[in-house]
Amino acid sequence: MMRAASLVCLVLAASFTAARCSLETSDSNTVSNPHKAAVLDGPRRYGAPPLKQPHRSAKLEEQPISGGVHKGETYQRKLKAANEDKKEKKDEQSNKEQMVNAKPPVASHKQTSDFHVLPVVPIRESKNRKSPTVTELNVADNIKLTNGTTFGTTFGTTFGREIAAAASPQMLDRTGWTVVADSSQAGFPASNLIDSSTASFWHSQYDPQQNLPHTFVIDMKALASIQGLTYLPRQDASFNGNVGQHSVELSSDGATWSQVATGTYADDKTLKQTTFPLSSARYVRFTALTEAGGRGSWATAADINLIDGTSSVSLTITVDSEETTAYAGQGSNAIDGNIGTIWHTRFSGATPIPAHPHTAVIDLAATYGISKLTYTPRQDGSPNGNIGLYSIDTSLDGTAWTNVVQGTFPDNNAVKVVDFAATPARYVRLTAQSEAGGRGPWTTAAEFSVGFATLPVPSPTLDRTGWTVVADSSQAGFPASNLIDSSTATIWHSQYDPQQNLPHNFVIDLKALASFNGLTYLPRQDASFNGNVGQHSIELSTDGTTWSQVAAGTYADDKTLKQTTFPLSSARYVRFTALTEAGGRGSWATAADINLIDATSSVNFDITVDSEETTAYAGQGSNAIDGNTGTIWHTRFSGATPIPAHPHSAVIDMNAMYGVSALSYTPRQDGGLNGNIGQHSIDTSLDGTIWTNVARGAFRDDNTVKVVKFATQSARYVRLTALSEAGNRGPWTTAAEIGITFTTPFMPPTAGLGQWGITIDFPIVPVAAVLLPATGKMLTWSSYTNDNFGGDSGITVTSTYDPATGTVSQRTVTNTGHDMFCPGLNLDSTGRAIVTGGDNSQQTSIYDPVQDAWLTGPVLNIPRGYQASTAMSDGRTFMIGGSWSGGQGGKIGEVLNAAGTVWTTLPGCPVTPMLTADVQGVYRSDNHGWLFGWKDGWVFQAGPSKAMNWYNPSGNSGTGFTSVAGMRGSDGDAMNGNAVMYDAVAGLILTLGGAPNYVDSDATANANIIQLGAPGVAPTVTGVNPMWNARAFANAVVLPDGKVFVTGGQTYAAPFSDDRSVFEPELWDPVTRSFTRLPLQAIPRNYHSVALLMTDATVFSGGGGLCGACDTNHFDGQVYRPPYLFNIDGSAATRPTILSLAPAAVRVGGTVTITADQPITTFSLIRYGSATHTVDTDQRRIALAPAGGSITIPADSGVAIPGYWMVFALNAAGTPSLAKTILITAT
């Protein structure tokens, strides 16, 4: 998890005046600031006194980023090192031949090369699987490669061929930096990489040799703004270890990494420069994947440095008015870096004095991703000109403007920071609509600053050529054709003169079937928000008559591009229905642009072949998926005999589950026929182990493209097996290209397996979720913004989903001063959500579902983030751990009184016994504890550490007591695994999956049953059959019938990645103690995903991501309908109905009378749940048999934890009713 904000802030200016104004603009003036901008992580804070000469221009200098003063040492080679170098050369020469010939049969088409651009505008990697070319996005600016080629601006990193840099970029100061390598030869340490000497170099270990890949990690000791890296190969006579293929990754915390560049360097001694998007990071990881000349398994480098991310930025400002006669209040003061000067609109001279509005336009000189503007009012004691009402607009060209935010600043001299969704812009305009105190027509500013952000990479979209669109309603001048005209300046507007009421819809005709898995909606980009779509529905059709809904939800009321993802589908028609206007301003709908997401362009293929010719001919297997029919895969025909005989196979790994319905085979196109496939077989697989044959046959012996269609299969792997050569010319096989056709994934019958519902759009990434007892609605939240996290803003963006109506609403919480990202979370005995720590690591926020209000709770004694908390049997809340935020280590237990007013530390409840052996230490090892409130006020900790423990917050006279509870059987540490109390009466807990380490670690499929007895006594642990899939970051939910639903996760723990996602849920049966595989979900659910049982006995699964400019943000969810809701033929089962339940509140041990419309065999009580980061400490199930029309609540409040519970009635078929709600109290 990255701790710091992902924004890179560029301080534009500051001012501070000694003069006061009695009156307070006139001509527009544009002034250039020649000084470089200072880089800070967040708003700049000034500690120096005001300048004595406030009108003197101040130079804005580059600020050092790194901390400390220690310089890296320079290594002087000694005689011993010279002798080692001789051995190195000998070893390298002896290994050269075998290294050249030892090429693996597994290859990937994703290998590309670097090219260099002037460090002005970031560009992105093309996701086209067939060609690693630059992708244009047609925004205003262009960038020019140093060879003169011009491309349209794009958002991200592009990989292509290497081009020499035109000019030396500005480098960061490396003072205080440290570097650690995975391998270093004695005498050639990693410190040589940053010692400023080109004569010394780092060398990976070669005596004894350690094989590629090799990595080193640079720690800059503080966040820095960077946009590239330079690599200088060794400068002596040898080329050994020159890096070829490589990867560059960045991190703010050294734990979570984002790849920003990859490619291949030339095998020479010139300085190499790799450019990537403007980024904020503390750590840089460089991985050498190959040696450029194939001489051996080594890596070397003489020097590594990083390119200053803002060194090339020059700024100008244009203001509508400035005072230059009676006072030096020119606009340039707002970007001069001097807080002793101010911009002041004209207040002297001819009348009338210019009135509001007043504007300041900042020109960044190039297009960047921006997401923040900071306004510092004058600091001289006078409030005159303080901005009140304001609006902020951005533009690519200075002509067409997009409003990104509006609001009102308070009338004081505090720095104001305005966050908004990341948007590409060259120009930023602040418009002052009023003076905050109503004192006059003037405007003043001491400083403006802009925060940069890496822009999200837009998903590839379909070609819209030939498409048509028809709307149910269009205002004259705003036709539906504007939706697909590729112009963001035009819009479709439903008719408003005369007005036609919502809902409004439009239908797009693609003119042919196409494969796609999502839709993008761009709101109007002018100054108005009228018609922004809120609630919406998306339907697909192959014939324009029969429609299937694939998504629904609510969009946020802003101007950012919205993306809705749904299962990969094949359709010709798309119907989009606007159900509400996002801001409730009227009965209209508008849109600037609609497109469909290409379902296959982002698919990254890998291929594994049984044999390939790489010595006499470049016939490697990767040629079959490189998009070039001029290259071929050729099985080996040279070298040692015998030559490999048929059968030959090529296995394509799509790296995710897709629906596949055809395979295309393109024979070699060079005029030869050798190796043409004759008899063949095609198989598919979900896991690469178990295969299903889908087609067999024989291809004719020519060079035409062959297409084999088969029944749609859900698969990750497709295997083509060549059983013979079409002309019997030899034992070889060749292929120019092998392709896959995608379609809607095959869904198993719902009978016995359940069914997934439509996609539900949220305006945020739902990272935390609470099911609300008062309404059955689901409250979710992200962080200070809808798609990212970082810092301690005191703001949380929330959304509430109402399953009864399908609506999703949004609210921003500011009154508690709490950014509730990565908190502790549980429901207390009154049904209130207790949210603790996280980004604001000492805050407590309490959500009251009855009042629908957020309340400020007591301050924590120990700052925390990623802690675990749980309700106790006496109504209190216990909390422990949480070193992700607020400092590392020592996060002992705390307890919150039942009233929710005071936190008390528990020295007798140390966190040390529950630490895992995570490689990142306590920063991770005390995260996300698996806690269960139990009898007599005790709390059981089941994981994720393999060591289990009991905590008694009341022990030792209220200071706490801890006792060990043994090991969790043979299971190891299980970071980001799951634990579910599926039978509270029997004390039974199911534990699932997890990984030894929080990140970069293989998950397990382990499953265990823990049975609790008396508190403080070691429980019984029994291993059971493992899951079908290893999982970390999965979610697990107990169902009314006692089964446990497991969904999402990945087989290799990698936050903010959807690689190795598990799309296949599983259902665990407590009777058979085994898992059943279920229908695939449409969208990956990994890190930051949630799942909860709903009151209708379905399961909500959603979220994942929250990483800003990444492609793994999932603003959506899906609802799974378990098998018990269907008859054996797949039809809907008849559900029981609870007719009455009384009383609605009952003490433990009390009796509840229930009537139903049909015979009931079991009542199932499940506590309302909350979930974040795979942990739900609230959910637990109590099964009760009816007795004469009533049930008796267990008498122990450690079993029936006080709080709100759902009551389900199950009939003989196991079908549950809709839930009724009861409150169980301890007294």
Buried (B, 14 or more C-beta within 10 A) or exposed (E): BBBBBBBBBBBBBBBBBBBEBEEBBBEEBEBEBEBBBBBBBBBBEBEEEBBEEBBEBBEBEBEBBBEEEEEBEEBEBEEEBEEBBEEBBEBBEEBBEEBBEEEEBBBBBBBBBBBBBBBBBBBBBBBBBBEBEBBEBEBBBEBBBBEEEEBBBBBBBBBBBBBEBBEEBEBBBBBBBBBEBBBBBEBBBBBBBBBEBBBBBBBBBBEEBBEBBBBBBBBBBBBBBBBBBBBBBBBBEBBBBBBBBBBBBBBBBBBBBBBBBBBBBBBEBEBBBBBBBBBBBBBBBBBBBBBBBBBBBBBBBBBBBBBBBBBBBBBBBBBBBBBBEBBBBBBBBBBBBBBBBBBBBBBBEEEEBBEBBBBBBBBBBBBBBBBBBBBBBBBBEBBBBBBBBBBBBBBBEEEEBBBBBBEEBEBEBEBBBBBBBBBBBBBBBBBBBBBBEEBBBBBBBBBBBBBBBBBBBBBBBBEBEEBEBBBBBBBEEBBBBBBBBEEBEBBBBBBBEEEBEBBBBBBBBBEEEBBBBBBBBBBBBBEBBBBBBBBBBBBBBBEEEEBEBBBBBBBBBBBBBBBBBBBBBBBBBBBBBBBBBBEEEBBBBBBBBBBBBBBBBBBBBBBBBBBBBBBEEEBBBBBBBBBBBEBBBBBBBEEEEEBBEBBBBBBBBBBBBBBBBBBBBBBBBBEBBBBBBBBBBBBBBBEEEEBEEBBEEEBEBEBEEBEBEBEBBBBBBBBBBBBBBBEEEBBBBBBBBBBBBBBBBBBBEBBBBBBBBBBBBBBBBBBBBBBBBEBBBBBBBBBBBBBBBBBBBBBBBBBBBBBEEBBBBBBEBEEBBBBBBBBBBBBBBBBBBBBBBBBBBBBBBBBBBEEBEBBEBBEBBBBBBBBBBBBBBBBBBBBBBBBBBBBBEEBBBBBBBBEBEEBBBBEBBBBBBBBBBBBBBBBBBBBBBBBBBBBBBBBBBBBBBBBBBBBBBBBBEEBBBBBEBBBBBEBBBBBBBBBBBBBBBBBBBBBBBBBBBBBBBEBBBBBBBBEBEEBBEBBBBEBBEBBBBBBBBBBBBBBBBBBBBBBBBBBBBBBBBBBBBBBBBBBBEBEEBBBBBBBBBBBBBBBBBBBBBBBBBBBBBBBBBBBBBBBBBBBBBBBBBBBBBBBEEEEEBEBBEBEEBBEEEBBBEBBBEBBBBEEBEBBBBBBBBBBBBBBBBBBBBBBBEBEEEBBBBBEBBBBBBBBBBBBBBBBEEBBBBBBBBBBBBBE
